[in-house]
């Protein structure tokens, strides 16, 4: 069966810094039948040259160059040349998952729908976060349901780039030229032609928010005016199509208008004469809608003050609405006190009642790094196996207010541990400082650090962090530091000479996944998108060329991070099991994640490991290098031969005897504290 043609329209304007990354992820989709339309909108940098270079190598790429007319004009221009059954838009400073197109086309083919949407991941200087999470993998909704979601602007946004459309449902010149916030203007029109829409809850689009040239990061009166215009027209269009949503739509618009007025005050544009017509329009619109539709007492009062006078609105904002206003700070403080009080009470009842020996684990993660989550569960297993009479007391990174309660309860026999991982030093300073603060409360107790990687920058900041760390460690009366790699061990010996340091395996190597015999197929790529990412765009291209050559389209992209936080233990376990299952179904893992390598070893899956910024991968590799199905890449240009070697391995079985012996030794050392 022939794959339907998908046209991907990418407007390009002065993005030479980001364009290669974007095009790499589009060109190397695990879906081939693409028409890639690049519309250069009068770039004054090297963007057009980059487009032409790519088109000379791939006949699917079409390059069009035009006078600068803005994003809407460039998208409309691209649509005129689009021949695909389906259309997707990608902004040229963003990038997409290698699975995005194939997954969205599959949803179209398996469901009778007119549009498919996915979730997106915001990326700001290495910090990646899923915009919105829902447990359900796919929701099918009707037009009215989609309009309601768009008005809420929570789970579903108006961005055109996180969606795939049927070409025959997109009208000519759907994007209004000459206005910013073109997505808000176009989305009701695009949705109006749909009967059913499939909403995927998987993050497949990576939205870069650190591009200072992006219009969404530019604050100007023109921008604010365009936003008001777009929101008004957006709301009116929806009401015309779905009159029953009028009350809901007007309430949503009033909330947005309040936000716009806040922006005018925050930027001091409220005092400019040029803002007067916009202020009058906002006041009239809010008066017409009646501020009683606004949620909460403070927004209602603020709304009424806007309608009354500019002076009163500024005063009300300063007192009630501004995030650091006296009243808001007081309310936040009171709410925080109530939450913390309830939390302490529940924590004391669950963990600190009775006379059990306590095994306190400080800094356990509730964030979406599945490697760190696996370390936590491995620590719990270790405690159950070697210290069965102790009660585990987990303390999260945000649970500093519980430390005093724990300190009062701790006895001489109790044990305090710091969570394992790669967080000692300057790589993740907030986590490092929090953990040091926790440790400093237990200077006279039995304390150790589960196997960690140490990484301090070689500069003044790194030196200061190291001095502070050394000072706190030196004050500990009964203290052990376990490191998981030789670099960290040697560093501790040299820079922390008064600390008793011992080299031990990564805790996750003690885990034993249940692996059922499955037919293995294809390759899974577990690649970083965070601050530790060191894989260059050029190296990524070499990697993907080799993957295409060896596996055609039989590959998927995933990660050991799920990009959102505040997850409980059951959810984390399920996500780890899901990832292990994906890995155990694959012929090969290629990863730059330490725990991508570890999970491959645990599931007896051949693995090629790419280098990362921290020496931890090389160090942990030393514990498993005797398992001949794990390969450490030294030269990306030799990847083709490495893939052949990895695929030729047979009888893969993770040998853990030496690791078990080391954990036996670790338990003995802890007992002697």
N, C-alpha and C positions, 0 to 999 in steps of 0.2 A: 504493500500500500504506500502510495506517494505521500510524503509529508506535505502539509499545506505550506505555502510560501508565507513567511512573516516579513513584513517590511519594518525595519527599525530606523526611525528618523532621529538624527542627532544634530541639533543646531550647534554651530561652532562659532565662538567669538572670543578671541584673545585668551585661549586656555592652553597655551603651549606647555605649561607646567603640569597639566593634568591629563592631557588628551591621550597620550600613549597608554596610560593605565586604563582609561575608559575603553579604548578600542581593543585592547588586549582581551578584556573580559567579554566583549561583544563578539569578536572574531572567533574566539576559542570556545564558544558555546558548545554544549554536547547536542547540538541541533544544527544541521548544515544548511537547510533550505531557507536561506536568509537573503533579503535585499537590504543592504546597509546603506542608508542615504545620509551623506554628510553635507550639510548646508552651511558653508562658510558665510557668515553675515558681515563681510567687510572687515575681517580681522586685520589688525595692524602689527601683529607679532608673527611668529613662524607657524601659526596654526594651520594655514592653508598648505604650506609645504609639507607638514606632517600628514595631513589628509591625503595629499597626492602620493606621498611615499607609501602609505598603507594601500591605496587603491592600485598602485603598480604591482603589488604583491598578491592581491586578492580580487578576483574578478567580480565578487559579490558586492564590492564597495563602489558606490557611485558618488562622485564629488561634484557639487554645484557651488559656484561662487557668485555672490550678488552684493549689491550695495547694502550698507547697513540699514536695516529697517526694524530691528528689534526681534525679540524671541518669537512673538506671535507671527510676524511676517515670515520668519525662517521656517517655522513649523508648517504654516500654510503652504509655503513654497515646496517643502519636502513632500507634503501630501499630494501635490499635483503629479508627482512622479512615482508614487507608491503603487505597486502592482500586487501586493500581497493580499491574501484572504484576511489576514489579521495585521493589525498595526500596533507597534509599541513605540513609545518615546523614551529616550534616554538623554539626560543633560550631560554635556561633555566634560563637566568637572566631577561627575559621579562615576560609579561603576556598578556592575551587576554580578550576581552569583552566576557561576558557569552553568547552573541548572535552570536558570530563570525561564528562558524561552520554552524549553522542553516541558517543564512542569506546567506552565500556563496553557500551552497547546493541549497537553493531556487533559487538563480540566475542561477545556472546550469540547474535546472529543468524547469525554465520558459523561457530560452533562449538557442538557438543552438550555444553554445560557447565551447571552449576547455580549457580556463583558466579564473579564476575570481580573480580580485585584489581588495584590499580595501585600504583606507588611514590609516595612523598610527599617533599615538600621542607620541611625545617625552616627556620623563619624566626625569627631572634632579633635584634631591633633592627637590621634592615636587612641582616643577614648570612644569605644563603640557601644551603642545602646539600642536595643530593639525599641521602636516607637511605642508599640502596644502589644500586649500578650493576651491571647485567649487559648484555653486548653483545646477547644474544638478546632480540628484541622481545617474544616471547610464549612462555610455557611452559604446557603442559597437563599437569596432574598429577592423580593420584587422591587419594582421601581419606587414605590412609595417608601418601602423600608430603606432603600439606598438614600433617598432624599433625606430621610430622618437622621440617618447616620452622618450624612454630610453636614446637616445643620448642627448636630451635636459637636462635630469637629473634634472627635476624641479618637475612637477606633478608626474611623474613616476620614481621610482628608481629601481635599480637592486636587491634589497634585496629579497631573496627567501621567507622570512617568512611572507610577507604581501599578499601572493597569495595562491590559491588552484589550483591543477593540476589534470588532468586525468592521472591515473596511467599508462595506456597503451601508453602514449605519452612521458614518461620519459625514456631515454635510460639508460642502465647499466653504473654504475660508472660515472655519469654525472658531478660529482664534481672533479676537478683536485686536486690531492693530492700533498702536499708539497709546496703549494703556498697560501699566504694570499689573501684576496679579491676574494675568491672563488665564491661569488655570481655574481660578474661582469663577471667572466669567464663562468659560467654556464648559465646565463640568455639568451644569444643569441641562445644557443642550445635548451633550453626549449621553447622559443618563436617560433623558426623555424618550429616546428611541429604543430603549431596552425594555424587555418584559421581565427577564430574570438576570441576576448578576451573581456570580460566584466569588466569594470572598475567602481567599486563602489566608491562613494565619501564620504563615512562615515568612521570615524576613529574607527576601531575595534581592532587594535593591539597597545599595549602599549610598546614602545621601550625605555628601560632604558639606558640613556647616562651617568649616574653617576657611572657606574662600572669601576673603574680604571684598572681592569685586562683585560677589553675588548680590543681586538686587534685594534679597531678603535681609542682607546684612547692612543695607544702606538706609539710614534714617534721614528723611528730608520731607518737607511739606508736600512736595509732589507725590512722594511715595504714600504718605498718609492719606492724601486726597484720593489717590487711585484706589487705595484699599477700601475707603468708604464707598466710592462709586461702585467697585466690584461687588462688595457685600450687599449693597442695596439692590443692584441688578440681579444678583444671584438669588436673593430672597424673593423678589418680585416674580422672577421666572418660575421658581418652584411653586409659589402660590397660584400662579396662572395654570400650571399643569396639574397640581394636586391641591385644590381649594381647601380640602379638609385639614391641611397642614398649616393653615393661615396663623392660627393662634401660636402654635409651636414655633413656626418660622419667625414670627415677629418677636417672640421672646428671645430666640437665639440671636436675632439681629440686635436687639437692645443690649444684650450682654456684650456683643462685639463693639457696639458704639460706645459703651462705657470704656472698653479697652482703648479705643482710639482717643477718647478724651484724656485718659490717663497718659497716653503717649505725648499728647500736646502739652500737658503740664510738666511731665518729666523732662522733655526736651526744651522747655521754656518757650516753645512756639506759641503757646497760649497768649503770650503778651505781644505777639507780632500782628501788625495790621493785616498782613497778607493772609493770616489765618482766620480773619473775621467771617468770611463767607462760609467757611467750613464749620466754624463754631455755631453759627446761626442755623445751618442745615442740621447739625447734630441735635441742637436744642429743640428745633421744630419736630424732628422725627421722634425724639424721645417723648415730647409732650403729646404727640399724636398717639403713640403706642401706650402711654400711661405707665409710669415707672413701677406701678404695683406688679407688673409682670416679672420684674427682676427678682432673682433668688437671694434671700438673706436681707437682714435689716440694713447693714452698712451699704450695700449696693443700691438699695431703694432710696436711702437718704442721699447718697451721692447723686443718684439720678435726679431726684427732686431739686437738689442744689444746682445741678447743671441747667435745668429748666428755669430756675429762678434768676441766677446771675453768675457772671464769670467769677467775681470776687468770692462769693459764697461757695462756689464749686471748688476753688483752689483751697480755701480754708477747710472745707469738708474733706477734701482729698488728703491734705496734710494731717488731719486729725484721725480720719477713719480708714482711708483707703491705702495710703502709702505703706509699703511693706515694713518700713522701720518706724512707722508712726507709733506714738505712745500707746494708743489703744490696741493696735494690732499686736505690738510686742507684748502687751499685758495679756491679751487673749491667748497668744501662742504660748506664753509662759505658763498660764493656768492649764491649758490643754496638755502641755508637756508634763506638768506636775501630775495631773490625774493619770495620764498614760503610764508614767514611770511608777507611780504608786501602785497601780493595779499590776503592773509587770513584776515589781519587787515582791508583792504579796503572793502572786502565783508562783514565782520562781522559788521563794522560800518554802512554800508548801510542797512543791514537787521535788526539789533537790536538797534542801538544807534541813528538813525535818528529820528527826531520828538521830541515831548515834553511829551511822555508817562511817567507815573510812572513805574519805573523799579523794577522787582523782579529777582535779580541775583542769580542763583544757581551755586555755585562753586564746581568743582570736579565731574561733571557728568560723568558717565562711557561711554567709547566707546569699552570696552572689553567684552568678551563673557560670563561673569557671569550673567545669566538670573535673578538671585535674585536681584542683584544690578540694572539691567535694569528695573525690575519691580518696585523697589523703586523709580527710576527716574520718571517713568510714573505716579506712585501714587502721587509723589510730584507735578507734572504738574497738575493733576486732582485737588489736594488740592488748588493750587493757582487759578485755574479757578473757583472753587466753592466759595472760601472765599475771593479772591482778584481779582474779574473779571476785574477791571479797570487797572490792572497792566500788563505790557508786560514782558513775561518770557525771561530772557537772560541766556542761558545755557553756562557754561564755563567748558571745559574738563580739565582733569588733565595735558594735554600737551599744554594747552593754556595760559601759564603764561605770554607770551608776549602781551596778550590782556588786562591784568589787568590795565595797565596804562591808556589805552583808556577808560575803564569802570569807573575808579576812577575819571577821568575828567568830566564824564557825570553824575555821581551820585548826587542826590539832597537829601535834608533832609527827604522827604517823602519816598524815595526809600528804598527797603529792600534787604539785603544781606543774603543768606542762604548757609549753607554747606550741601552737599549731605549726605543722610542717609546711614547707613550700619554698618559695624563692623570694621572700619578702624582707630579708634582713639587709639593710643598706639603703641606697638612694634610688633604686629602680621604682619602688612604690613607697615613697616617703611617708605618706599618711598612715599606711598600714604599719610600717616600721615604727613610727613614733607612738602609735597607739599600743602596740605590743610592748614597747619599752616601758610605757607608762603603767601598763598592767603589771609587768614583772617587778617594777620598783615597789609595789605594795607588798611583796612577799620576800623581803630580803633575808629573813631568818628562817624561812621554810625550805622544804625539799623541793627544788626547782630544776627543771631541765627543759631543753628545747628539742622537740622532735626534729629529725634530719632536715636541715635547711641549706639553701645556697646563700652565700654572702656576696654582695656586689656593691662596692662603694666607688663612686666616681673619683678619678684621680685629679681632683681640683680642690679648691678651698672649701667648697660646700661638702664634698666627700670627706675631707679631713675633719671638719667640724662634726659631721654625723658620726664618724668613727670614734672621736674623742668622747662624745656623749654616750655611745654604746659601751665603750670600754669602761667608763666611769660607773655605769649602772651594773654591768656584769661583775666588776671588781667588788662591788658592795654586797653581792649575793654570797651568803655564808655557806650554802650547800647547793652547788650549781654545776650542771653538766650541759655542754653544748655539743649536740650531734650535727655533723655536716654530712651532706649526701654526695659530695664530689671532692676530688683531691684539691682542686683549686681553692675551694672554700676552706678545706682543712689546713692547707699550707698557709693560706692567708691568716687564719685564726692563730696558727702557731707563731707566725711572725709579728702580727699586729695586735694580737690579744694574748700575750704570753702568760698572763696570770689566769687565763681561763682554761679549764679542763675540757679540751675538745677531743672528740672521737669520730672517726669516719664510719658512717653507716649507710645502708642502702636507702633509696627513696621508699617511703612507707607504702606507696601504692603497689610496689612489687610483691607485697605479701597477699594481695587480693587474688581470689580464685573464681573467675567468672564461670558460670555453667555454659559450656559450649556443646551444642548439639551438632552432629554431622550435617552439614549443608553443602550444597553445590556452590562453590565459590565462583564469582563472576565479576570481572572488571576491576577497576581501581577506585579507591576513595582518597580524595585529597583533603587533608586536614591542615588548613593554612591560616595563619594569624592575620588579624586586621587591627592589631593594637600597637602599643608603644614599643613592644619588643620585636616587631616585624623588621627583618633585615633583608628579606628577599626583594631584590630590585625588580623593576618592571622588565628589564632585559632578561634577567634570570628566570622570571616568571614565564616569559615567552619561550625560552629554551625548554623549560619544564613542560609547558603545554604542547609544544610541537612534538616532543617525544611521547607524551601521553597520547596525542592524536595518532601518531604513527603506529604505536603499539596496540592501542585499544579502540581506535576509531572514535565512536561516540559512547563507548561503554565505560564512562567514568562519571562520578558525582563529586560535588564539592560539599564539604561539611566543615565542622570545627569542633574543638573540645570546649568551646565557650558558647553559651546560648544567649548572651548579650542582654540579660536582664537580671535583676536582683530580687531580694526578699523572697527566696524560695525555701520551702521547708524540706526536711530530710526525705520524706516519701517521694516528693516531686523530683528531688535531685537524684535519688536512686533510680527512679523510672527513666530519667533522661540518660543516666549512665548506662543502664541496661539496653536502652534503645540504641545508643551509640555502639556499644559492644556488639550488638546484633548486626548492625550495619557493617562493622569491621569484619566480623567473622563470616560474613557472606561475600567478602571481597577477596580477589586473588592477591591484591597488593595494597599497601598503605604508603602514600607519600606525604610527608609531614615536616613542618618546622616547629611543631609543638612537642615539648618533652613528653607530655602524657599521651600524645598521639603515638609516640614510640613505645611507651610503656603499655598502653592498651593493645597495641599490635602484638607485643610480646606475650601479654596475658592471654590473648585469644589465638595464639599460634599462627599469626598472620605475617607473611613476609612484608618487610617494611624498609623503605629508604628514608633516611632522616637527613634533613637539610639543616645547616648551621643556623644558630640564632645569636642575638646580641650577648646573652649571658653564657658563661662557660658551663652552665648546668647540663646541657644536652650531652656534651663530650664527657662530663664527669659521671652522669648516671649511665651513659652508654657502657662505661667500664664495668659496671655490675652485670651487664647482660651480653657482652660482646662474644662470649663463648657460644651463644645461640646464633648459629650461622645464618639464620634467616633475617637478622637485623643488620642493615647496611648503613654505614655513616658516610654521607657524601662529602668528599673533599674537593671535587671539581665538577661544577654543574655541567661542563661540556662532556663529561664522561657518563652522563646520566643514562644514555641509551644502553651502554654496556651493563650498567648497574641494573637496569630494568630486566635485561635478559638474564642476568645472574640470579636476581630475586625470583623471577618466574620459574627458573630451573630448579629451585630448592624443593625438596620433598621431605615428607616425614617431619614437618615442623612441630616441635614440642618444647615448651618453655622449661628449661632446667633451673630449678629454684633451690637446690640443696644448699649451696653456699650462702644464699640469702637467708634461709631459715636459720642457719647457724649464727649469722650475724645478729639477727633479731633475738635469739636466745641470749647472746652476749649482752645485747643492749638492755634486756630485762634485768640481768644480773647487776649491771652497773647502776641502774636506777634503784634497785633494792638496797644497794650499799650507800646510797646518799645519806 
